[in-house]
Amino acid sequence: MIESWFFVLAMIAVLLIPGPTNALLASSTHQQGVLKTLSYIPVEWLGYIYGIGLWALFIHLFDPIWPALIIICMFVVLPMFYG
């Protein structure tokens, strides 16, 4: 069963927000027609699932060390940018 309904609602909100892919689909529909554009919709959904899946995996893997993640980033990530 789904453990966090808040995550599901957040995922739905992300999918409903207009973004660049929705603009590309609208432009493609205008220029190429509906039938040619319909083949792009499953690819867009796979991209969303892939992106959201990576975030879910990241959150799942780093949940046990979440409080220490800020400290880890300060000592590992920040020196890479600020030498």
Secondary structure, DSSP 8 states (H G I E B T S, - for coil): --S-HHHHHHHHHHHHS--HHHHHHHHHHHHH-HHHHTTHHHHHHHHHHHHHHHHHHHHHHHSTTHHHHHHHHHHHTHHHHH-
